[in-house]
Amino acid sequence: MTAKDLQDLLNSWNQGSFESLERRLGISRKASCKIDLSCGTQVYQLPERECHCGRATRLQEFPNQLRHSRSGESLAVGAVLDEATKGSAADLDVVVAVGINYSQFGASVPFAIPDPDDWAKTRMWRRLGHVLQRLDKDCLNGQFGERYGDIFSEVEKQDPPFHLVAVNYFPWMTQSEWGEISLNAIAESLVLRCWGYDQPAERIADLIASIAAKKPGTSECVGEVPCVIFHGAGNAVPYLALETIRLLVGKCFSNYVFSDNLSRQSQPTNAVALLPLTPLTVRRENVHQVADE
């Protein structure tokens, strides 16, 4: 899939997801903040209302976590195409990284003016390469190395061999890092239900299935998804991921990987690939043909 075709698909998914979020929460976009859809973000002015899911979990103040500490604005982030391949005209595979919410990358102010260049810098390439390299050696039977060559020793080079799409189960940026909010499993489930997408797993599954969809009347895939990586071990990601995979049965065939968070500064130490694996077809341009002697 070319970057343009993929970005068009992401734009459509983001538009539908934001509109669904707006209807569900009764919110509207900030009219004075014009953002190109390819940025994957929207700015909102949340209504002043109590979090109706927080009475028993000390979350009455949680809506304040969704507002900028100074401006009061709220920022929703959808599916974002990493900047590394944004201008690529090549027909590339797509790797989808699914987390809990968009990282602040250690910034003291969670968001100010959304800049497409900022949101497209997912900062995941190095840690993603670390995970795939190790899994490729230990349990993927060298499939990625065979398909893409020895790319993981230089995962941030100019021409990555696949697109990277970052998307999350919870669309809102929070004032604090997600882990610092200290939500237990019950509280986190309530927050996702009260302030997130209507059906988080279903919405993510629809995105993955759309990327992997076949062209009408043919067996040709618009974009093969060789890997979906669910990252984040200390939150609801693993549980939502299993539901997402269940929804994808019969719609999308991929390798599913679980790992530590790819948005943190440290390298992930825990990663596992679900078996059985989907065999990857080696692309012709990556095959070195040897003539018979």
Residue, then its C-alpha position, 0 to 999 in steps of 0.5 A: m500500500t502506498a503512503k497516500d492510499l494508507q493515509d486516505l484510509l486513516n483519514s476516513w477511519n479518524q473521521g468516523s471515529f471522531e464523529s462517533l465520539e462526538r455523538r456519544l459524549g455530546i461534544s463539539r470540535k473547537a471551531s477556531c482550531k483548524i487541523d488537517l485530518s492527516c494530523g490524526t488529531q482533533v481539539y475539543q472543548l469538553p462540557e463541565r460535567e461530573c464523571h458519572c463513572g467515578r463515584a466509587t473509584r475516586l475518579q470524580e476529577f478524571p475529566n480534568q485529566l482530559r483538559h489542558s492544564r492552562s487552556g482547558e482544551s482537550l485533544a483526541v488522537g486517532a490513527v497516525l501514520d509514522e513520519a518515516t514513510k509518509g512521503s513514500a510512493a512504494d507499495l509497502d506492508v503495514v505494521v499496526a501498533v496498538g496501545i492504551n493512549y498516546s504518549q506524552f514522551g516525557a513532555s511537561v505540557p501534554f499538548a499545546i498546538p497540534d502539529p502534524d510533524d509532532w504527532a507523526k513522530t511516534r518514536m516507536w521504530r527503535r523499540l519496535g525493531h528491538v522486539l521484532q528482531r528478538l522474536d524473529k530469532d526466537c520464535l518467528n522462524g526468521q520470517f521477518g528477516e527473510r522478508y525484509g532483510d537485515i533491517f533491524s540493525e538500522v531501524e531508523k534508516q531513510d527507507p523503512p520496509f513497511h509503514l507503521v501506524a500507531v493507534n490506541y484504545f483510548p483516544w484522549m491525551t491526559q495531563s499525566e502519563w497514563g501509568e501515573i494516573s494509577l488506575n486499577a483494572i476496574a477504574e480503567s475499564l470505567v474510564l474507557r467505557c465512559w470517555g472512550y470509543d463506543q466499542p474500543a476493540e471493535r473500532i480497532a479491529d475495523l481499522i486493521a481489517s480495512i487495511a488488510a481488505k481485499k480489492p472487490g472481485t479479486s484476491e489481491c490485498v490492498g495492504e498486507v498486515p504482517c504484524v499487529i503489535f499490542h503494546g502495554a502490559g500494565n493496563a487493559v491492552p492485553y484484554l482488549a487485544l484478545e477481543t480485537i483478535r477474536l473480532l478479526v477471525g475470518k477478516c484479517f490474517s496476521n501475526y499478533v505480538f504482545s509487548d511492553n510499551l513501545s512509547r517508553q524510553s527503555q527497551p521492552t523486556n517482555a514480548v511474545a508472539l501468538l501461535p500459530l503464525t501466518p506464513l509471510t510470502v517473500r516478495r519477489e524483489n527480496v528473493h536472490q535467484v541462483a541459476d542452476e549450475 
